[in-house]
Amino acid sequence: MHTASSRKNILIAGGVAALAVLGAAVVAPSDGYYLNIMMQAATYTIAVAGLVIVLGYCGQIALCQAAFLGIGAYCVALGTVDYGLPFFVALAIGVVVSGVTGIFLGFATLRLGGHYLAMVTIGFQMIVTMVLTNWIGFTHGPDGIPGIPRPSLGLVDLKGGSVYLGLCLVVLVAVTVYAALLKQSRLGRAMQAVRDNEIAASTCGINIFRTKTVAFGICAALGGLGGGLFAGAFSYISPDQFTFNEAIVLLTMALLGGVESAIGAVIGTILLVLLPEWLRFLRQAYLAVYGGAVIAIMIFMPRGVWGLVVGRFVKSRPLSDDATAPLPLLARTGEVSDTIVLDVTGLAKHFGGLKAVDGVDLAVRKGSVHALIGPNGSGKTTMLNVITGLYVATAGRVRLGGRDITELPPHDRNRLGMCRTYQNIRVFRGLTVLENVVIGAERAGNDVSGTDATVERAIAALDFVGLRQVAHLPVGDLPYGHQRYVEIARALAGSPEILLLDEPAAGLNLTEKGEMAALLKRLKGHGTTIVIIDHDMRLIEKVADHITVLNFGRRIADGDPRSVFKHPEVVAAYLGEARHEAA
């Protein structure tokens, strides 16, 4: 089962971190030089775990982790040396200050991505370095802060190097397990969905802005935690330890080990800290060999060392054949009622002078299959994007179940029961088939609670579309047609009030189109309210109860299939004479 696999991954993460603790405990007491190296590796790994969360999980580029490392270090140094605070109080302040700063940085960069986001984070890194260097009256300037004391914990004196290293390694294990748990949690899946496809994530009920902000906050807090412990480890800090160069080193550690895994943070940091020591026997040539080794690993292991290990040796198993409770929709019988589920009045969307949607009315009855058709460029997908909140309406109102949702963002519309698929498939390619569908089942307002119940609902949705046996596979390994079924299963797992399908038969062969028609008939037979866009008129004829036709953004016909196909404007604009005769 999915939960068993999650526990296994967490145990592996904890085991790798524990092995690092054991190895350090064996080596450190006998050699003070390696003791310092291991303290640096342990504290850096904690900061790199933050990069794994913001970059590996959430897909947001952050080139300022050394700044948060510095904020945490200076909070401990100033708190203990200048203000006489207990070590752990100063450490907690460093974590909070770093986390809050990260949240503000994330909030300020919400609408940025790619190289723009990278530039902003580089700018933030430079600002922090300049403040630490030039605010001499507060930070002590370039001379740094010496004499940082190590703490005591009750009767345990942590001033000794080996004992303090033990503290750092215990924190490292806790952070590694936390990062592994986070990846398997609802928040972690939301982050990975945002990383893979923000548009699909938003219409699956994920608050994009909040998810990114939380990721930045956690990343920064872990950077501050690592920095605070780093200050205690070396008893001296200065601004040149937290420059942009160090930010690049931390990023390289994450990429080297495997940026999508907490275990990768441990492996990458240990490699990058220890590799120079292993190569020092080469004397002047060791830096060139070191750089070449890092480049070679990055080229031939694009997913990092741990990514290579997982790809080669860790294989997921198919789900068991244990019976699961069927989808709630299977308990319903198909009946079209006069209740209006989706009511669209005077809807318009203008792009400058282009009126993509121009004053369209649409009323979708409960339990019906309502088709929205028209020539290419007639405004069908644009209208669907406005209805689901991806575009802001220029004019008009959208009501779902009698409630005005015109101003609501996509994730709030999903919470009220509006689920959709896309013309161009939008699955979360970094996740398995089951994890994709679990995200749909986690829709706020869905009638499931608890991880096990959510997974059961996702499995039931996969049963309905016939994909249970491939639930364990990465969704990108599936053929095109099966990926469309994954999208539908993801939407059905959320128990939608209304399901919007944007060209579900696009790209399918004749056999697959027949299977899609059968699936839609099954949904119709269980009373699912559907709005469908498609160019395949045979499919529309088989499943539609009502048809609305658009042309140049305006509604030109609306009614039952027979009357719409005979409408002269529809014949002229879309169907053509030959198709009209066949209809």
URQUI-V326183 format. One record per residue. N is the residue number from 1. RES is the residue in three letters. NEAR is the number of other C-alpha atoms within 12 Angstrom. Layout:
N_RES_NEAR, N_RES_NEAR
This chain:
1_MET_26, 2_HIS_32, 3_THR_23, 4_ALA_18, 5_SER_23, 6_SER_23, 7_ARG_20, 8_LYS_20, 9_ASN_30, 10_ILE_30, 11_LEU_24, 12_ILE_26, 13_ALA_35, 14_GLY_30, 15_GLY_23, 16_VAL_30, 17_ALA_40, 18_ALA_27, 19_LEU_21, 20_ALA_35, 21_VAL_33, 22_LEU_20, 23_GLY_21, 24_ALA_35, 25_ALA_27, 26_VAL_18, 27_VAL_21, 28_ALA_27, 29_PRO_22, 30_SER_14, 31_ASP_16, 32_GLY_18, 33_TYR_18, 34_TYR_25, 35_LEU_30, 36_ASN_30, 37_ILE_31, 38_MET_44, 39_MET_45, 40_GLN_37, 41_ALA_40, 42_ALA_49, 43_THR_48, 44_TYR_55, 45_THR_54, 46_ILE_58, 47_ALA_55, 48_VAL_63, 49_ALA_58, 50_GLY_59, 51_LEU_54, 52_VAL_55, 53_ILE_54, 54_VAL_48, 55_LEU_42, 56_GLY_44, 57_TYR_43, 58_CYS_44, 59_GLY_33, 60_GLN_44, 61_ILE_40, 62_ALA_49, 63_LEU_42, 64_CYS_50, 65_GLN_61, 66_ALA_50, 67_ALA_51, 68_PHE_58, 69_LEU_54, 70_GLY_53, 71_ILE_54, 72_GLY_49, 73_ALA_54, 74_TYR_52, 75_CYS_45, 76_VAL_50, 77_ALA_45, 78_LEU_40, 79_GLY_31, 80_THR_32, 81_VAL_30, 82_ASP_22, 83_TYR_16, 84_GLY_17, 85_LEU_22, 86_PRO_25, 87_PHE_35, 88_PHE_29, 89_VAL_24, 90_ALA_37, 91_LEU_38, 92_ALA_28, 93_ILE_31, 94_GLY_40, 95_VAL_38, 96_VAL_29, 97_VAL_33, 98_SER_43, 99_GLY_34, 100_VAL_29, 101_THR_33, 102_GLY_41, 103_ILE_29, 104_PHE_25, 105_LEU_36, 106_GLY_38, 107_PHE_23, 108_ALA_21, 109_THR_28, 110_LEU_28, 111_ARG_19, 112_LEU_21, 113_GLY_24, 114_GLY_19, 115_HIS_15, 116_TYR_18, 117_LEU_26, 118_ALA_25, 119_MET_19, 120_VAL_26, 121_THR_36, 122_ILE_28, 123_GLY_21, 124_PHE_31, 125_GLN_34, 126_MET_29, 127_ILE_25, 128_VAL_34, 129_THR_35, 130_MET_24, 131_VAL_27, 132_LEU_35, 133_THR_28, 134_ASN_20, 135_TRP_18, 136_ILE_17, 137_GLY_16, 138_PHE_22, 139_THR_32, 140_HIS_24, 141_GLY_21, 142_PRO_23, 143_ASP_20, 144_GLY_31, 145_ILE_35, 146_PRO_25, 147_GLY_19, 148_ILE_35, 149_PRO_35, 150_ARG_36, 151_PRO_31, 152_SER_18, 153_LEU_16, 154_GLY_8, 155_LEU_8, 156_VAL_14, 157_ASP_17, 158_LEU_24, 159_LYS_23, 160_GLY_24, 161_GLY_32, 162_SER_30, 163_VAL_26, 164_TYR_38, 165_LEU_41, 166_GLY_34, 167_LEU_35, 168_CYS_41, 169_LEU_41, 170_VAL_28, 171_VAL_31, 172_LEU_45, 173_VAL_36, 174_ALA_30, 175_VAL_41, 176_THR_43, 177_VAL_34, 178_TYR_31, 179_ALA_45, 180_ALA_40, 181_LEU_30, 182_LEU_35, 183_LYS_36, 184_GLN_32, 185_SER_29, 186_ARG_29, 187_LEU_30, 188_GLY_35, 189_ARG_38, 190_ALA_45, 191_MET_44, 192_GLN_43, 193_ALA_42, 194_VAL_42, 195_ARG_36, 196_ASP_29, 197_ASN_28, 198_GLU_33, 199_ILE_31, 200_ALA_41, 201_ALA_42, 202_SER_39, 203_THR_50, 204_CYS_57, 205_GLY_44, 206_ILE_38, 207_ASN_32, 208_ILE_37, 209_PHE_31, 210_ARG_27, 211_THR_37, 212_LYS_44, 213_THR_33, 214_VAL_35, 215_ALA_48, 216_PHE_46, 217_GLY_34, 218_ILE_47, 219_CYS_49, 220_ALA_48, 221_ALA_45, 222_LEU_52, 223_GLY_51, 224_GLY_49, 225_LEU_51, 226_GLY_50, 227_GLY_52, 228_GLY_53, 229_LEU_54, 230_PHE_49, 231_ALA_48, 232_GLY_47, 233_ALA_43, 234_PHE_34, 235_SER_33, 236_TYR_30, 237_ILE_38, 238_SER_35, 239_PRO_37, 240_ASP_27, 241_GLN_34, 242_PHE_42, 243_THR_33, 244_PHE_31, 245_ASN_22, 246_GLU_29, 247_ALA_37, 248_ILE_28, 249_VAL_31, 250_LEU_47, 251_LEU_37, 252_THR_38, 253_MET_43, 254_ALA_50, 255_LEU_42, 256_LEU_42, 257_GLY_41, 258_GLY_40, 259_VAL_43, 260_GLU_43, 261_SER_49, 262_ALA_53, 263_ILE_52, 264_GLY_45, 265_ALA_52, 266_VAL_53, 267_ILE_40, 268_GLY_43, 269_THR_45, 270_ILE_39, 271_LEU_38, 272_LEU_38, 273_VAL_31, 274_LEU_24, 275_LEU_26, 276_PRO_26, 277_GLU_21, 278_TRP_19, 279_LEU_22, 280_ARG_16, 281_PHE_14, 282_LEU_15, 283_ARG_14, 284_GLN_12, 285_ALA_14, 286_TYR_18, 287_LEU_19, 288_ALA_16, 289_VAL_21, 290_TYR_26, 291_GLY_19, 292_GLY_17, 293_ALA_22, 294_VAL_29, 295_ILE_19, 296_ALA_16, 297_ILE_27, 298_MET_25, 299_ILE_15, 300_PHE_15, 301_MET_24, 302_PRO_24, 303_ARG_27, 304_GLY_38, 305_VAL_35, 306_TRP_33, 307_GLY_31, 308_LEU_23, 309_VAL_20, 310_VAL_22, 311_GLY_17, 312_ARG_13, 313_PHE_10, 314_VAL_15, 315_LYS_15, 316_SER_25, 317_ARG_19, 318_PRO_22, 319_LEU_29, 320_SER_17, 321_ASP_13, 322_ASP_13, 323_ALA_13, 324_THR_24, 325_ALA_23, 326_PRO_23, 327_LEU_34, 328_PRO_28, 329_LEU_29, 330_LEU_22, 331_ALA_14, 332_ARG_19, 333_THR_19, 334_GLY_23, 335_GLU_20, 336_VAL_26, 337_SER_18, 338_ASP_13, 339_THR_18, 340_ILE_25, 341_VAL_35, 342_LEU_41, 343_ASP_28, 344_VAL_33, 345_THR_26, 346_GLY_25, 347_LEU_37, 348_ALA_37, 349_LYS_35, 350_HIS_24, 351_PHE_17, 352_GLY_8, 353_GLY_10, 354_LEU_16, 355_LYS_25, 356_ALA_33, 357_VAL_38, 358_ASP_31, 359_GLY_28, 360_VAL_41, 361_ASP_31, 362_LEU_39, 363_ALA_35, 364_VAL_42, 365_ARG_31, 366_LYS_32, 367_GLY_35, 368_SER_40, 369_VAL_45, 370_HIS_42, 371_ALA_45, 372_LEU_49, 373_ILE_47, 374_GLY_41, 375_PRO_29, 376_ASN_21, 377_GLY_21, 378_SER_31, 379_GLY_35, 380_LYS_42, 381_THR_37, 382_THR_36, 383_MET_48, 384_LEU_44, 385_ASN_37, 386_VAL_35, 387_ILE_48, 388_THR_47, 389_GLY_35, 390_LEU_30, 391_TYR_28, 392_VAL_28, 393_ALA_35, 394_THR_29, 395_ALA_25, 396_GLY_28, 397_ARG_31, 398_VAL_40, 399_ARG_30, 400_LEU_37, 401_GLY_24, 402_GLY_18, 403_ARG_19, 404_ASP_21, 405_ILE_31, 406_THR_33, 407_GLU_24, 408_LEU_30, 409_PRO_30, 410_PRO_36, 411_HIS_37, 412_ASP_29, 413_ARG_41, 414_ASN_42, 415_ARG_34, 416_LEU_34, 417_GLY_40, 418_MET_48, 419_CYS_49, 420_ARG_53, 421_THR_42, 422_TYR_37, 423_GLN_30, 424_ASN_22, 425_ILE_31, 426_ARG_35, 427_VAL_47, 428_PHE_37, 429_ARG_27, 430_GLY_29, 431_LEU_34, 432_THR_33, 433_VAL_43, 434_LEU_48, 435_GLU_48, 436_ASN_50, 437_VAL_47, 438_VAL_46, 439_ILE_49, 440_GLY_53, 441_ALA_48, 442_GLU_43, 443_ARG_40, 444_ALA_30, 445_GLY_24, 446_ASN_33, 447_ASP_20, 448_VAL_25, 449_SER_17, 450_GLY_17, 451_THR_23, 452_ASP_22, 453_ALA_24, 454_THR_37, 455_VAL_37, 456_GLU_35, 457_ARG_42, 458_ALA_48, 459_ILE_46, 460_ALA_37, 461_ALA_42, 462_LEU_42, 463_ASP_33, 464_PHE_32, 465_VAL_36, 466_GLY_21, 467_LEU_34, 468_ARG_34, 469_GLN_22, 470_VAL_30, 471_ALA_41, 472_HIS_29, 473_LEU_29, 474_PRO_26, 475_VAL_32, 476_GLY_26, 477_ASP_20, 478_LEU_22, 479_PRO_19, 480_TYR_23, 481_GLY_30, 482_HIS_34, 483_GLN_42, 484_ARG_41, 485_TYR_44, 486_VAL_50, 487_GLU_50, 488_ILE_49, 489_ALA_46, 490_ARG_49, 491_ALA_50, 492_LEU_52, 493_ALA_49, 494_GLY_44, 495_SER_42, 496_PRO_43, 497_GLU_36, 498_ILE_42, 499_LEU_50, 500_LEU_43, 501_LEU_41, 502_ASP_35, 503_GLU_36, 504_PRO_44, 505_ALA_40, 506_ALA_27, 507_GLY_23, 508_LEU_25, 509_ASN_15, 510_LEU_16, 511_THR_13, 512_GLU_22, 513_LYS_29, 514_GLY_22, 515_GLU_23, 516_MET_35, 517_ALA_28, 518_ALA_20, 519_LEU_28, 520_LEU_39, 521_LYS_27, 522_ARG_25, 523_LEU_39, 524_LYS_33, 525_GLY_24, 526_HIS_25, 527_GLY_29, 528_THR_43, 529_THR_50, 530_ILE_48, 531_VAL_48, 532_ILE_46, 533_ILE_42, 534_ASP_38, 535_HIS_29, 536_ASP_33, 537_MET_31, 538_ARG_22, 539_LEU_33, 540_ILE_39, 541_GLU_29, 542_LYS_26, 543_VAL_35, 544_ALA_37, 545_ASP_34, 546_HIS_35, 547_ILE_39, 548_THR_40, 549_VAL_43, 550_LEU_37, 551_ASN_30, 552_PHE_29, 553_GLY_34, 554_ARG_33, 555_ARG_35, 556_ILE_32, 557_ALA_33, 558_ASP_31, 559_GLY_25, 560_ASP_24, 561_PRO_31, 562_ARG_22, 563_SER_22, 564_VAL_34, 565_PHE_37, 566_LYS_24, 567_HIS_26, 568_PRO_18, 569_GLU_24, 570_VAL_31, 571_VAL_26, 572_ALA_20, 573_ALA_27, 574_TYR_31, 575_LEU_28, 576_GLY_20, 577_GLU_18, 578_ALA_12, 579_ARG_18, 580_HIS_23, 581_GLU_12, 582_ALA_15, 583_ALA_21
